[in-house]
Amino acid sequence: MVTNYRYNTLNQVAAQETPDGGASNFWYDRLGRLAVSQNARQNQGISIVIPNMTQSAGLHKWVS
C-alpha cells in the first residue's frame, strides 16, 4: 500500500492520496504556513471556490 504525495514549488505537501481512496489538499500562506487543509470527508460533494485566493492571499498550491 502506497500513499502518494504532490508537492508545490516550495516543496510543501500540496496533496495526498491514500490507498483507501482518501485525498487531502493543503494550501499555504505567503510565509509558508499551512493555512487551509481539506480531507476526503470534507470534500464529499462540496466544491470550494475562492476567487483569486492564490493571488490575494499569497497561497501556493500545486497545479496539475
Secondary structure, 3 states (H helix, E strand, C coil): CCCEEEECCCCCEEEEECCCCCEEEEEECCCCCEEEEECCCCCCCCCCCCCCHHHHCCCECCCC
